[in-house]
Amino acid sequence: MKCPLCNGVLEGADSDKSESLTYPDISTSLRKMQFIIRIVVFLAIIAFVTVVIVNYATFSGVYWSLLVGAELCYGCFVLIYIFHERRSLQRMIIGQMLAAAVVLLLTDFLVGWQGWSLSIALPITFLGVDVTAFVLMVVAIDGWQSYIMTEIGTFLLNSILLALVGTHDWSRFSMIMNLVSTGITFVILLGTIMLGGKMISNELYRRFRV
């Protein structure tokens, strides 16, 4: 009774004759969305050029226009990535997580590198992605076991970040944040593997051939 691709209700769905059902025309909506994306990207370019000129005219030793440019690039990337054709939800989550990590590190670097990206922002980002993957596994009907790859990825990134923070002279708060984030992601991953049973083991075998 609905399109399996766009979930739009088929025309003639209220009719008694199933032969009259036809797929909805979504080409118009796609063209409108593509036009809106082009407008947003164009405005982002204009905004970046403007802030570069203002930064140059009022330069006081801080390249704050690069920070604005990074945020604009991230916003455009998210917009284009979300509406990319045939993009799975899991790939969208992973792609946005990696893009957010780059922007957070760049932002911290441009404002003088205080380390908050490694001690606070990235642990919260990884933890949020892992919890999101767990929720999607709970509510998903088909293919829920594939989200185990997102959980494995976030746990590995958390572990690398924890090792990086542990080998440097970071504050106790930074260590606690990373320990909490890594611990929670590990518990979620372990619980998924143990409770997932045969479907999780089959998914791991399909992915890693183990």
C-alpha positions, 0 to 999 in steps of 0.5 A: 500500500506504500512505496518501499523506497520513499514510504509514500502512499500509493495512488489509488490505495483507497480503491478496491482494485489493487491494479490501480495502484501506482507509485507516487511521483517523487522526482519533483520533491527531489528536484526541490530538495536539490535546489534548496541544497544548492542555495544553502551551499551558495549562501555558505560560500558567500558567508565564508568569503564575507567573514574572510574579508572582515577577518582580514580587515580587522585582523588582530592575530586570530584567524577566526574566519577559519573557524567559521569556515569549518562550521559552514563546511560541516553544515553543508556536508551534513546536509548533502550527506543526509539527502544523498541517494541510497545512503543507509542510516548507519553510514549517515551516523558514522559519516557525521560522527567522523566529520564532527570529530574533525570539526571539534579537533579543528575548532579546539586547535583554532581557539588555542588548543585547550584540550576540551575536544579530547577530554569532553567533546569527543567522548560525549560524541562517541558515547552518543553515537553508540547509544544511538546505535543501541536504540536503533538496534532495539527499534529496528525490525530488519537488519538490526544486527548490522549496527554491531559494526557501529558499536565496535567502531565507537568502542575502538575510537574510545579506546584509542582516545583513552590511550592517547589521554592516558599517555599524556599529562591530562587532568583527572577530569579528562581521564574520568570522562574518557573512562566513563565513555569507554566503559559504557560503550564496552558494556553496550558492545558486550551486552549486544554480543551476548544477548544477540546470539546467533544473529550477532555471531553470523554478522561478525562472521560475515564481516570478519570471516571469523 
